[in-house]
Amino acid sequence: MYLNIGGEEVLKRDVIGLFDPDTATVSARTRRTLETAEKNGELQVLTDDIPRALVIVSAKNQTDQTVYFSPVSVQTLIGRLKDPY
């Protein structure tokens, strides 16, 4: 599966989750996940503006994950997953 999540970033890995950062970051669990990803160098910011989506993908070894702050909305990303063309 390929998914353009903004700019030049096209994912070629399994998407674990798509989240709206306005609502997802309310949870302490999500904040810990983001802090851990940042500490481990697994957090990628694709926008200088306020991110419109958090995209979590599995790493190649399936034990780690990468978190992207995307400028593309969750609704648009879901549409791209349903109809990639």
HELIX and SHEET records of a PDB file:
HELIX    1   1 PRO A   21  ALA A   24  1                                   4    
HELIX    2   2 ALA A   28  LYS A   39  1                                  12    
HELIX    3   3 VAL A   74  LYS A   82  1                                   9    
SHEET    1   A 2 LEU A   3  GLY A   6  0                                        
SHEET    2   A 2 GLU A   9  LEU A  11 -1                                        
SHEET    1   B 4 VAL A  15  PHE A  19  0                                        
SHEET    2   B 4 ALA A  53  SER A  58 -1                                        
SHEET    3   B 4 GLN A  65  SER A  70 -1                                        
SHEET    4   B 4 LEU A  43  VAL A  45  1                                        
END                                                                             
